[in-house]
């Protein structure tokens, strides 16, 4: 669970040049899919944020429209899209989105994305990348399960 992702990003704002994108990778996920697709898509479309999505998974709570724009996250906006996806916790953002984060305020990046979708539709986009593996290890139980699998592979 993200507690202060937005604040952590805000803390580095003055270290970035104006035209510098930021690649974010939540610390509680493990993935081996091709991130170059995210980077290329983000550079071509130039939204404020591009989220890496998967078309299957345990929590399909991000809606995208036919243009790849995020139109709802966690059913907060009641604007369904053409596809429900899983948010991987991996995304690219432009420095400009950091101006919408309040310094010192604890909030998740999801709140910022939701606000940007509401105020500036099309500013948050998604790219579906189903290749490779993705695992959320954000709970102790999932971490223990993944560690046990790794230990078994190592023992073989």
Protein Blocks (a to p, Z undefined) as FASTA:
>chain_A
ZZklmmmmmmmmmmpcfklccddddfkbccfbdfklmmmmmmmnopabdcdddfbdjblc
bccdfkopafbehhlnopacfbdcddehiacddfklmmmpcghiacdfklmmmmmmmmmg
hkaccdddfehjdddfkbfklmmmmmmmmmmmmmZZ
